[in-house]
Amino acid sequence: MKKKFFKILFGLGVLFLFSLQQACGPAKMGSTWTKEGYEDRGYSKIAVIGIGKDLAARNTFEKDAVTLLKEQGIHAVAGILMFPPGGTEEIRTAGDYIKIIKENNLDGVITMALVDSKETDRYKPGETLYVPSYYRVGKYIARGYQTFNTPGYYTTEKSYLIEAILYNVKGELSEGKETMVWTGQSSLLEPSSLENASKSFTKRMVNQLIIDRIIAPK
C-alpha cells in the first residue's frame, strides 16, 4: 500500500512538472506583426544587422543571433563587415545597399535596434521579519517570536524596448520597394549586463521566428 502511494505521488509530480514546462514554454517576443499573405518563408542566406552607435553591443547582438539561427539550420551571417558601423562614403544610397545585398547573395536581412528606453519608479514595500526568542516559564524553556518591520522604499527600474525587423530581399530590388515582412518587439527590464541583454533578446527573437515559421532553411 505504501509503495502504491509513492508511485501515485511520483506520477503526479511528473505530470505537474510536465504541465508547468508546457505552460511556461519557450521565451517569445512581446508583440509581433506579419505581413498579410506572406508565404515565401525559405531563406538561403540571412544577414543579421545590429543598428546603433555602440559597436560592442552591435557585435554581441549579431554574434548571438547568428549562433542561434545556425542552431536552427538557418544560414545566417553577421552584417557588420558588409554594412560597417556609421556607414562609409561608398554606402550612402538605397542603390548602394541593394548592391551589397546582391554581391553577398543575401535573400533575407534581420535588423535589431533599440527603439525606446524609460525609467520607472517602483515602490518596494517593507517586510515583517520574525526572529525566534527563548524565555523561561517555570522550569520549562518556551519559544516566542519578535517582529521587526523593515521600511519600504522607492527604486528606479530602467527598461529597454528592442525591435527586430525581417526583410525579404529575394528577387529584383528597387528603391522604394516594400520588403518588410515581419517585425517583433520585446522589453528588457534592468538587464544585468550587455551579454545577458543580448542572449535574452536574441533567444526570444529566434524562438518566435522559428515557432511561428516565419523563416525556414531553403
Residue pairs with C-beta under 8 A, 6 or more apart in sequence:
26 207
26 211
27 200
27 203
27 204
27 207
28 204
28 207
28 208
28 211
29 164
29 184
29 185
29 186
29 204
29 205
29 208
30 184
30 185
30 186
30 187
31 184
31 185
32 182
32 183
32 184
32 185
32 208
32 212
33 182
33 183
33 184
34 181
34 182
34 212
34 214
35 180
35 181
35 182
38 168
38 181
38 182
38 214
40 168
40 170
41 213
41 214
41 215
41 216
42 215
42 216
42 217
42 218
43 74
43 75
43 107
43 108
43 215
43 216
43 217
43 218
44 75
44 105
44 107
44 217
44 218
45 75
45 76
45 77
45 104
45 105
45 106
45 107
45 108
46 69
46 74
46 75
46 76
46 77
46 106
46 107
46 108
46 109
46 110
46 215
47 76
47 77
47 78
47 79
47 82
47 83
47 101
47 104
47 106
47 108
47 109
47 110
48 61
48 62
48 65
48 66
48 69
48 76
48 77
48 78
48 79
48 110
48 112
49 62
49 79
49 80
49 83
49 109
49 110
49 111
49 112
50 57
50 58
50 59
50 61
50 62
50 79
50 80
50 111
50 112
50 113
51 58
51 111
51 112
51 113
52 58
52 113
52 114
53 85
53 86
55 85
56 194
57 194
57 198
58 80
58 85
59 78
59 80
60 194
60 195
60 198
61 112
61 198
61 201
61 202
62 78
62 79
62 80
62 112
63 78
64 198
64 199
64 202
65 76
65 110
65 112
65 202
65 205
65 206
66 76
66 77
66 78
68 202
68 203
68 206
69 76
69 206
69 215
70 76
72 206
72 210
72 217
73 217
74 215
74 216
74 217
75 217
76 110
77 104
79 109
82 100
82 104
83 91
83 97
83 100
84 91
90 96
91 97
91 100
93 175
94 175
94 176
95 175
98 173
98 174
98 175
101 109
101 169
101 173
102 173
106 169
107 168
107 169
107 170
107 218
108 166
108 167
108 168
108 169
108 170
108 215
109 166
109 167
109 169
110 164
110 165
110 166
110 167
110 205
111 164
111 165
111 167
112 162
112 163
112 164
112 201
112 202
112 205
113 162
113 163
114 160
114 161
114 162
115 161
115 162
115 163
115 185
116 160
116 161
117 158
117 159
117 160
117 161
118 158
118 159
119 156
119 157
119 158
120 156
120 157
120 158
120 159
121 154
121 155
121 156
121 157
122 154
122 155
122 156
122 157
123 152
123 153
123 154
124 152
124 153
124 154
124 155
125 152
126 149
126 150
126 151
126 152
126 153
127 149
127 150
128 147
128 148
128 149
128 150
129 147
129 148
129 149
129 150
130 145
130 146
130 147
131 145
131 146
131 147
131 148
132 143
132 144
132 145
133 143
133 144
133 145
133 146
134 141
134 142
134 143
134 144
135 141
135 142
135 144
136 142
157 189
157 190
158 189
158 190
159 187
159 188
159 189
159 190
160 187
160 188
160 191
160 197
161 185
161 186
161 187
162 185
162 186
162 187
162 188
162 201
163 183
163 184
163 185
164 183
164 184
164 185
164 201
164 205
165 180
165 182
165 183
166 180
166 181
166 182
166 183
166 209
166 214
166 215
167 179
167 180
167 181
168 179
168 181
169 179
173 179
181 214
182 209
182 214
184 204
184 205
184 208
186 201
186 204
186 205
188 197
188 200
188 201
191 197
191 200
208 214
209 215
